[in-house]
Amino acid sequence: MKKILILLLAITFVYSCKTEEKETEKPVEQEQTPMQKNLSKYVTVKLSSDVSKLSENERKMLPLLIEAADKMNDLFWYESYGDKTELLNSIKDQDIKKFIKINYGPWDRLAGNTSFVEGIED
């Protein structure tokens, strides 16, 4: 019995010596800029709907409603900032441009309307 126990201990010892721990490579996380952190608060979603139950006339109305929503979007931009094109053309950083588009202007709506564009006050 002692021989079996010693043999098992020896096999266990030898086996544990041969096993080397493989270091798993952790993905290197790049440091995010403050603007990238702001952008990470938002996600893009696709809105879809089953229109099969709509009548033919209701389906014909959908493009008109989308067009009206686009006009309202432009009006909201104008009311909240002014000339959207001028603002976007003055910005070089693509992340800042994305954040401007999300917020309809240079103020972070989730942070008390604080400005995130240099030269534009709160």
N, C-alpha and C positions, 0 to 999 in steps of 0.2 A: 504494500500500500504506500509506504514511504517512497519507494522508487517511482511509482506512478505520479505521486504528488510532486516530487522533484523534477521529473520529466516534464510535467505540465507547466511548472514554474519556469523551467529553462526554455521551453517552447514559447511561452508567453513573453519572456524577457527578450528572446531573439526576435520574435515578431514585432515587438514594440520598438526595438532598435532599428529595424528596417523601414518602418513606417515613417516617412518624413512628411511633415506638414507642408502642404502646398499653400503658398500665400495666394489668396484670391485677390485679384486686382480690383480695387475699388475704382469705379469711374471717377475721374477727376472732374469735380464740379468747378466750372469757371465762375469767377466772381461776377456777380450781376451788377450792372450799373443801377443807380437809383431809378432811372427811367425804365429799365427792364423789369425791376421789381414792381413798379407801378403798373406796367403792362400785364404782368403775370396775375394781377387781380381780376382780369377780364378774360373771358373765353368767347370764341365765336360759336354761334349755334346756327343751325339751319332750320328755318321755320318751314314746315310743310303741313299740308292739310289734305284730307280726302275730299275732293270736290265732286265725287261721283253722285252725291245726293243733291247737288245744286241743279236748278233748272237751267235750260239753255240761256235764258236771259240773265240769270244770276252769274253764270260763267262769263258772259260777255261783259258784265260789269266789273269783273276782277281787274282787268288791265286799267280800267278807268280809276278804280280805287287806288291801285298802286301808283298811277300817275299823280293822283291827288296827294298821296302820302309823300311822294318825292317833292312836290311843290311845298307842302307843309314843312318838310325837312329843310329846304332852302330858306323858307321864311324864319324858321327857328334859328338857323345859323345867323341870319341877318340880325335878328332881334338880340341874340346872345353875344355876338361879337361885332358884326359888320361884314367887311369884305373878306370872305373865306379864302378866295384865291390869292389875294395879296399876302395874307398871313402865311398860308402854306408855302408860297413861293419864297418867302423870306427865311424859311427854316431849312437847314441843310441836313440835320440829323433825322434819319428815317424813323427812329423810335419816338422822337418828340413829335414828328408829324402824325404818327399813328395815335399817340396819346391826345393830340389836339383834335383829331377826328372823333375819337371816342367821347371827348368832353365838349364838343362843339365850341371850341375856343381854347385859349391858353390858361384856363383856370381849372384846377383839379376839383371836380364837383363833390368827390367823396372826402376831400380834406378841407372843407370850409371855403371853397372857392379861392384857394391860394394859387397864385401864379406860379407856373413851372417854366415859363419862358423868360429868359433874361431880357430886361428892358421893358417888360409889361408889368404894371403894378397890380396889386390885389384889388 
